């Protein structure tokens, strides 16, 4: 909690501490007596969902604002992609081959973080989903450069802990996928998509839709691995069918190396959001 409080009122932290020291009686043991903001059972009720949504939006936002982080470089990609030294553990031969993108992700994050370090870790900060695979590679590359990086974890039915390369005080955990996605994009200066599965596809198309519909400014939108993306998605078929426009195919670029991606980001000229949707 900040020590430079301007309010003359007694702070909530002090009252929470005081309330825990009251005599033990049937009244004080009752859930009804607990301070509302310190009552976890109360906060987890269905009726408190709007409050929880707000809290998940506020907490990371306040911490990043206090760290003066103004822009990020988003890295989406598969959790199952192993680093090359562990590719023998991959479930399929194709997945083993994709391990090359672990190294490209790590190198890309290293190069971008070297530039971020020049700003005191305020601009172009790497942000990943905080998990394994490509996410780990991104945070690891940032650590290789001696810089900081953000991890936006999500609670899943199976156990998942943040990878060990996320900057500890920028390691966040979410209950709501929607709020997590907002934090990925609120400061995004560039979006990079590495090979991945359903989660990566979800992040790809939601981000691309925001740009397509003018709800978000155009930023470099880079798909690592042309061969992979052209095999799993028939982009031209979408345009031929008329479900997207030919102009929509210009909203993203394919790259295969970290250096290609860095050059595009460095030479990018800012573009405003679309004010109309082609073909509509």
C-alpha positions in Angstrom: 0.0 0.0 0.0 1.2 3.5 -0.8 2.5 5.5 2.2 1.8 8.9 0.7 -2.0 8.8 1.4 -3.8 12.1 1.2 -6.9 11.0 2.9 -7.4 12.0 6.6 -9.5 8.9 7.2 -8.2 5.8 8.9 -6.9 3.3 6.3 -8.5 0.0 5.6 -5.3 -2.0 6.3 -5.2 -0.7 9.9 -8.9 -1.5 10.5 -8.4 -5.0 9.1 -5.6 -5.6 11.6 -7.6 -4.1 14.5 -10.6 -6.2 13.6 -8.6 -9.4 13.9 -7.7 -8.6 17.5 -11.2 -8.3 19.0 -12.3 -10.8 21.7 -13.3 -14.2 20.5 -17.1 -14.4 21.0 -20.0 -16.0 19.1 -20.7 -12.6 17.5 -17.1 -12.0 16.3 -16.8 -15.5 14.9 -19.9 -15.0 12.8 -19.3 -14.5 9.0 -21.6 -11.6 9.2 -19.2 -9.7 11.4 -16.3 -9.9 9.0 -15.3 -6.7 7.2 -16.8 -7.0 3.7 -13.5 -6.3 1.9 -11.6 -8.8 4.1 -14.3 -11.6 3.7 -13.1 -14.0 1.0 -16.2 -16.1 1.1 -18.3 -12.9 0.5 -16.1 -11.7 -2.3 -16.5 -15.1 -4.1 -20.3 -15.0 -4.2 -21.9 -14.9 -7.7 -23.4 -11.5 -6.9 -19.9 -10.0 -6.5 -18.8 -10.9 -10.0 -18.8 -7.2 -11.1 -16.6 -6.3 -8.2 -14.1 -9.1 -9.0 -14.0 -8.0 -12.6 -13.1 -4.5 -11.5 -10.5 -5.8 -9.1 -8.8 -7.8 -11.8 -8.7 -4.8 -14.1 -7.4 -2.5 -11.4 -4.7 -4.5 -9.7 -2.4 -5.1 -12.7 -3.2 -1.6 -14.1 -2.2 0.1 -10.8 1.0 -1.9 -10.5 2.1 -1.3 -14.1 1.2 2.4 -13.8 3.3 2.7 -10.6 6.2 1.0 -12.6 5.6 3.6 -15.3 5.2 1.0 -18.0 3.8 2.7 -21.0 4.1 0.2 -23.8 4.4 -3.5 -24.3 5.4 -6.1 -26.9 2.9 -8.9 -26.8 4.0 -12.5 -27.4 1.3 -15.2 -27.9 2.2 -18.8 -28.7 1.9 -22.4 -27.8 2.5 -23.7 -24.3 3.5 -27.2 -25.6 6.4 -26.0 -27.8 9.6 -27.3 -26.1 13.0 -25.8 -26.1 15.2 -27.5 -28.7 17.2 -29.4 -26.1 14.0 -31.0 -25.0 12.3 -31.6 -28.4 12.6 -35.4 -27.9 9.9 -35.0 -25.3 7.4 -33.6 -27.9 4.2 -35.6 -28.5 4.6 -35.4 -32.2 7.3 -35.0 -34.8 5.7 -31.8 -36.0 5.7 -30.4 -32.5 9.4 -31.3 -32.1 10.1 -29.3 -35.3 8.3 -26.3 -34.0 10.9 -26.1 -31.1 12.9 -23.9 -33.4 10.4 -21.2 -32.6 11.3 -21.4 -28.9 14.7 -20.1 -29.8 13.3 -17.4 -32.2 10.9 -16.3 -29.5 13.7 -16.1 -26.9 16.0 -14.1 -29.3 13.1 -11.8 -30.3 12.4 -11.0 -26.6 16.1 -10.5 -26.0 16.5 -8.0 -28.8 13.4 -6.1 -27.8 14.3 -6.0 -24.2 17.7 -4.6 -25.0 15.8 -1.6 -26.4 13.4 -1.6 -23.5 16.3 -1.3 -21.1 17.3 2.0 -22.6 14.0 3.4 -21.3 14.4 2.0 -17.8 12.0 -0.9 -18.5 9.1 1.5 -19.3 8.6 1.0 -23.0 8.4 -2.1 -25.2 8.2 -4.4 -22.2 7.7 -8.1 -23.2 4.4 -9.5 -22.0 3.5 -13.2 -22.2 0.9 -15.5 -20.7 3.5 -16.4 -18.1 3.4 -20.2 -18.7 5.6 -22.7 -20.5 6.6 -23.1 -24.1 6.7 -19.9 -26.2 5.7 -17.9 -23.1 8.7 -19.2 -21.2 10.9 -18.4 -24.1 9.7 -14.8 -24.2 10.3 -14.2 -20.5 13.6 -16.0 -20.7 14.8 -13.8 -23.5 14.0 -10.7 -21.5 16.0 -12.1 -18.6 18.9 -12.9 -21.0 19.0 -9.2 -21.8 19.0 -8.3 -18.1 15.6 -6.6 -18.3 12.1 -7.1 -17.0 9.1 -8.8 -18.5 5.4 -9.3 -17.6 3.5 -12.6 -17.1 -0.3 -12.8 -17.2 -1.1 -16.2 -15.9 -4.6 -17.7 -15.7 -6.0 -20.2 -13.2 -6.7 -23.5 -15.1 -8.1 -26.8 -13.9 -4.7 -28.4 -14.0 -1.8 -27.0 -12.0 0.0 -24.2 -13.7 2.6 -22.0 -12.1 4.4 -19.0 -13.6 7.6 -19.8 -15.5 10.7 -18.9 -13.6 11.8 -16.1 -15.9 8.9 -13.7 -15.3 9.9 -10.6 -13.3 8.4 -11.5 -9.9 6.7 -8.2 -9.2 5.2 -8.2 -12.7 3.8 -11.8 -12.4 0.0 -11.6 -12.3 -2.7 -14.2 -12.0 -6.3 -14.0 -13.4 -9.6 -15.7 -13.0 -11.3 -14.0 -16.0 -9.9 -14.6 -19.5 -11.6 -11.4 -20.7 -9.8 -9.1 -18.3 -6.5 -10.9 -19.0 -7.0 -10.2 -22.7 -7.6 -6.5 -22.0 -4.3 -6.3 -20.1 -2.5 -8.0 -23.0 -3.6 -5.3 -25.4 -4.1 -2.1 -23.4 -0.4 -1.1 -23.8 0.4 -3.1 -26.9 2.8 -1.5 -29.3 3.2 -4.8 -31.3 1.6 -8.2 -31.3 3.5 -11.3 -32.2 1.9 -14.7 -32.7 4.0 -17.9 -32.6 2.6 -21.4 -33.6 0.1 -22.6 -31.0 -3.2 -24.3 -30.4 -6.7 -23.2 -29.4 -5.6 -20.6 -26.9 -3.2 -19.0 -29.4 -5.9 -19.0 -32.1 -8.3 -17.4 -29.7 -5.8 -14.6 -28.9 -4.9 -14.2 -32.6 -8.4 -13.8 -33.9 -9.7 -11.6 -31.1 -6.8 -9.2 -31.4 -7.1 -9.2 -35.2 -10.8 -8.5 -35.0 -10.2 -5.5 -32.8 -7.9 -4.1 -35.4 -10.1 -5.1 -38.3 -13.2 -3.4 -36.8 -11.4 -0.2 -35.8 -11.7 -0.8 -32.1 -7.9 -0.7 -31.8 -5.1 1.2 -33.5 -3.1 -0.7 -36.1 0.1 -2.0 -34.7 2.6 -4.5 -36.2 0.8 -7.8 -36.2 3.4 -10.5 -36.9 2.8 -14.2 -37.4 6.0 -16.2 -36.9 6.2 -19.2 -39.2 4.5 -18.7 -42.6 4.6 -22.4 -43.3 2.7 -23.2 -40.1 0.1 -20.5 -40.4 -0.6 -21.1 -44.1 -1.1 -24.8 -43.4 -3.5 -24.4 -40.5 -5.5 -21.4 -41.8 -6.5 -20.8 -45.4 -6.5 -17.0 -45.4 -7.1 -16.6 -49.1 -10.2 -18.9 -48.9 -11.7 -16.5 -46.3 -11.2 -13.6 -48.7 -12.4 -15.5 -51.7 -15.6 -16.4 -49.8 -16.1 -12.8 -49.0 -16.3 -13.3 -45.3 -13.3 -11.0 -45.0 -12.0 -8.4 -47.5 -8.8 -8.6 -49.5 -7.7 -5.5 -47.5 -7.9 -7.6 -44.3 -5.1 -9.7 -45.5 -2.8 -6.7 -45.1 -3.5 -6.4 -41.4 -0.8 -8.9 -40.6 2.6 -9.9 -41.8 4.5 -13.3 -41.8 8.0 -13.4 -40.4 10.3 -16.3 -39.7 13.1 -14.8 -37.7 13.5 -12.5 -34.7 15.5 -10.0 -36.7 12.8 -9.7 -39.3 10.2 -8.9 -36.6 12.4 -6.3 -34.9 13.0 -4.5 -38.2 9.3 -4.3 -39.0 8.6 -2.9 -35.5 11.4 -0.4 -35.6 10.3 0.9 -39.0 6.6 0.9 -38.3 4.7 4.1 -39.0 1.8 4.6 -36.5 -1.6 4.2 -38.1 -4.9 5.3 -36.7 -7.8 2.9 -36.2 -9.9 2.1 -39.2 -12.9 4.4 -39.6 -14.7 1.9 -41.9 -14.6 -1.8 -42.6 -13.7 -2.7 -46.2 -16.3 -4.8 -48.0 -19.1 -3.9 -45.6 
